[in-house]
Amino acid sequence: MTPLAITKTNHAAITKMRTEYLAGTSAPLDGMWLTFAAMADAYLMERRGEPLGYALVNEAGRLLQFHTLPGADARALFGEFLEIKAISGAFVSTAEPLYLALAMDHQHTCNLNAVMYHLPERPAVEPATFPEGSAFHLLEACELEAAVAFAHMTLGADEGWLTGYYTDLIKGKELFALMEGEAIIATGERRISAMQQGVADIGMVVGTAHRNKGVAANVLRVLVTRCKAQGLTPVCSTEHHNIAAQKAIERAGFTSYHRILEIGF
């Protein structure tokens, strides 16, 4: 058999194949993992000059996506790719059926990483109720510093990274805050997907002093209402061990169906 040729390429060169890949998933994929995929190294697989598919590999040597074109022997290609690139494992959603099946053929370990949620079709979204005197609004550029300080204090995330991330969200009108006077007590994100048409990822961060009071679920309800007003399908996810977030997401009307798995080869 002619050896498999694997060439590192840029993401623009695989745009068409990546669009086909996303169209073949059984549910929208998590936006955070799509961002990780966009930062990963892209490889084109060919044999005798004929394209067979692509793969995305992160800096730790783990697969994030694997796609083969119609007619290609996906199982054989997967095994060849793992051997040639010395791939140590994969992150894969249960909404990626072929990729998941191929990864399970080689798994030595399989651990739950995150829980994905979708919103069932319902006639109406339960209205949000916030603490008396609080106000929910779209954040503006002048409020960037306060939002970064809130997230840094609440999550411990790097301030430099937060500044860049929140700057982009504010420019896209995708970052919201629940205010109590001049203080931010919670934030909400609604990130319209650039890769999955009509899909938006939503999420929230609640200050420690205001947790276990229903704030998180109500922030999500407002974001869901805004998504529906724009004809967007909201999705969200959380770490498998974050039980509090899972309860809030479910109270907002979401249903857990798919998972993100970390598979070791």
C-alpha positions in Angstrom: 0.0 0.0 0.0 1.2 3.5 -0.8 2.3 5.2 2.4 0.0 7.8 3.9 1.2 11.3 3.4 0.5 13.7 6.3 1.2 17.4 5.6 0.9 20.2 8.1 -1.4 22.9 6.6 -3.3 26.0 7.5 -7.0 26.0 8.6 -8.0 28.0 5.5 -7.0 25.0 3.3 -9.4 22.7 5.1 -12.4 25.1 5.4 -14.6 23.0 3.1 -13.8 19.7 4.8 -14.3 21.3 8.2 -17.7 22.6 7.2 -18.7 19.1 6.0 -17.4 17.7 9.3 -19.6 20.0 11.4 -22.6 19.4 9.2 -22.2 15.7 10.1 -22.4 16.0 13.8 -25.6 14.9 15.6 -25.8 18.1 17.6 -24.0 21.5 17.8 -20.5 21.2 19.2 -19.3 23.2 22.2 -17.9 26.6 21.3 -15.0 26.4 23.7 -13.8 23.2 22.2 -14.3 24.6 18.7 -12.0 27.5 19.8 -9.4 25.0 20.9 -9.7 23.2 17.6 -9.2 26.5 15.7 -5.9 26.9 17.6 -4.7 23.4 17.0 -2.3 22.2 14.2 -4.1 21.1 11.1 -2.9 18.1 9.0 -4.0 17.1 5.5 -4.0 13.3 4.8 -3.3 12.2 1.2 -2.4 9.1 -0.7 -0.8 9.3 -4.2 -1.7 13.0 -4.1 -5.4 12.4 -3.5 -6.9 14.1 -0.4 -8.4 11.7 2.1 -9.3 14.0 5.0 -7.8 16.1 7.8 -7.0 16.0 11.5 -6.5 18.6 14.2 -4.0 18.0 16.9 -3.3 20.2 20.0 0.1 21.0 21.4 -0.1 18.1 23.8 -0.3 15.6 20.9 -4.0 14.9 21.3 -6.6 14.8 18.6 -9.4 17.3 18.6 -11.0 16.5 15.2 -10.6 13.7 12.6 -12.5 13.7 9.3 -12.3 11.5 6.3 -13.8 12.1 2.8 -16.5 9.8 1.4 -15.0 6.5 0.1 -11.9 6.7 2.3 -11.2 3.8 4.7 -11.7 5.8 7.9 -10.7 3.0 10.3 -7.4 2.3 8.5 -6.5 6.0 8.1 -7.1 6.6 11.8 -4.8 3.8 12.8 -2.1 5.0 10.4 -2.4 8.6 11.6 -2.1 7.6 15.2 1.1 5.6 14.5 2.8 8.1 12.2 2.1 11.2 14.5 2.5 9.3 17.8 -0.9 10.5 19.0 -1.4 10.0 22.7 -5.1 10.5 23.0 -8.2 12.5 21.9 -10.9 14.8 23.1 -14.2 13.9 21.4 -17.8 14.7 21.8 -20.5 12.0 21.7 -22.1 14.2 19.0 -19.2 13.2 16.7 -20.3 9.6 15.9 -17.6 8.4 13.5 -14.7 10.1 15.3 -15.9 8.7 18.6 -16.2 5.2 17.2 -12.7 5.4 15.7 -11.2 6.7 19.0 -12.9 3.9 21.0 -11.3 1.3 18.8 -7.9 2.4 20.3 -8.8 3.5 23.8 -7.0 2.4 26.9 -8.6 5.0 29.1 -11.8 7.0 28.8 -12.8 9.8 31.2 -15.7 12.2 31.3 -14.5 15.8 30.7 -17.6 17.9 30.2 -21.4 17.8 30.0 -23.1 19.4 27.0 -26.6 20.8 27.1 -29.3 21.7 24.5 -32.6 23.4 24.9 -35.7 21.3 24.0 -38.4 22.9 22.0 -40.8 24.5 24.4 -43.7 26.9 24.0 -42.2 29.5 26.3 -39.1 30.3 28.5 -39.7 30.9 32.2 -39.3 34.6 32.9 -36.2 35.7 34.8 -36.4 37.2 38.2 -33.5 39.0 39.8 -32.9 40.5 43.3 -34.7 43.7 44.0 -32.7 46.7 43.0 -30.5 44.8 40.5 -30.3 45.5 36.8 -29.2 43.3 33.8 -27.6 45.1 30.9 -25.2 44.8 27.9 -21.7 45.8 29.0 -20.0 48.7 27.2 -16.3 49.3 26.6 -16.0 51.7 29.6 -17.0 48.8 31.9 -14.3 46.4 30.7 -12.0 47.0 33.6 -14.7 46.3 36.1 -15.7 43.1 34.3 -12.1 41.8 34.2 -11.7 42.6 37.9 -14.9 40.7 38.7 -14.0 37.6 36.7 -10.4 37.6 38.0 -11.6 37.8 41.6 -14.4 35.1 41.1 -12.6 32.6 38.8 -8.9 33.4 39.4 -8.4 33.7 35.6 -5.5 35.6 34.1 -6.2 39.3 33.8 -4.3 39.6 30.6 -6.3 36.8 28.9 -9.6 38.1 30.4 -8.9 41.6 29.0 -8.5 40.3 25.4 -11.4 37.9 25.7 -13.8 40.4 27.2 -12.7 43.1 24.8 -13.8 40.9 21.9 -17.1 40.0 23.6 -17.9 43.6 24.3 -17.2 44.6 20.7 -19.5 41.8 19.5 -22.2 42.9 22.0 -22.0 39.5 23.6 -21.1 40.3 27.3 -23.8 41.2 29.8 -23.8 42.0 33.5 -26.2 41.8 36.5 -25.5 44.9 38.5 -26.3 45.7 42.1 -25.7 49.5 42.3 -22.3 50.0 40.8 -21.1 46.5 41.5 -21.2 43.5 39.1 -22.6 40.5 40.8 -22.9 38.2 37.8 -21.9 38.2 34.1 -23.5 36.4 31.1 -22.1 35.6 27.7 -23.9 34.9 24.5 -21.3 34.0 21.8 -22.7 33.6 18.3 -20.8 30.8 16.6 -18.7 31.6 13.6 -18.6 28.0 12.5 -22.1 26.7 13.3 -24.8 28.8 11.6 -27.7 29.8 13.9 -26.0 28.5 17.1 -24.9 30.5 20.2 -23.0 29.4 23.2 -24.2 30.9 26.5 -22.7 30.9 29.9 -22.6 32.8 33.2 -20.3 33.6 36.2 -21.9 34.4 39.5 -20.1 36.2 42.4 -19.5 34.0 45.4 -21.7 36.1 47.7 -24.7 35.6 45.3 -24.5 31.9 44.6 -27.2 29.4 45.6 -29.9 32.1 45.2 -31.1 31.3 41.7 -29.1 34.0 40.0 -27.2 31.7 37.6 -30.4 30.1 36.3 -32.0 33.5 35.8 -29.0 34.9 33.9 -29.3 31.9 31.6 -33.0 32.5 31.1 -32.4 36.0 30.0 -29.7 34.9 27.5 -32.0 32.2 26.2 -34.7 34.8 25.6 -32.3 37.0 23.7 -31.1 34.0 21.6 -34.7 33.1 20.7 -35.5 36.7 19.7 -32.6 36.5 17.2 -33.5 33.1 15.9 -30.5 31.5 17.5 -30.2 28.0 19.1 -28.6 28.3 22.5 -26.2 25.6 23.8 -24.0 25.4 26.8 -21.7 23.1 28.7 -19.9 22.7 32.0 -17.2 20.5 33.6 -18.6 17.1 34.7 -17.7 17.8 38.4 -19.4 21.3 38.5 -22.7 20.1 40.0 -23.9 23.6 41.0 -23.5 24.8 37.4 -25.3 21.7 36.1 -28.3 22.3 38.5 -28.5 26.0 37.4 -28.4 25.0 33.7 -31.1 22.5 34.2 -33.3 24.9 36.1 -33.0 27.3 33.1 -34.7 24.6 31.0 -31.7 22.8 29.4 -31.4 19.1 28.9 -28.1 17.2 29.2 -27.6 14.7 26.3 -24.0 14.7 24.9 -20.7 14.5 26.7 -17.1 15.4 25.9 -14.7 12.5 26.6 -11.0 12.4 27.1 -9.7 9.2 25.6 -6.2 7.9 26.1 -4.5 5.6 23.5 
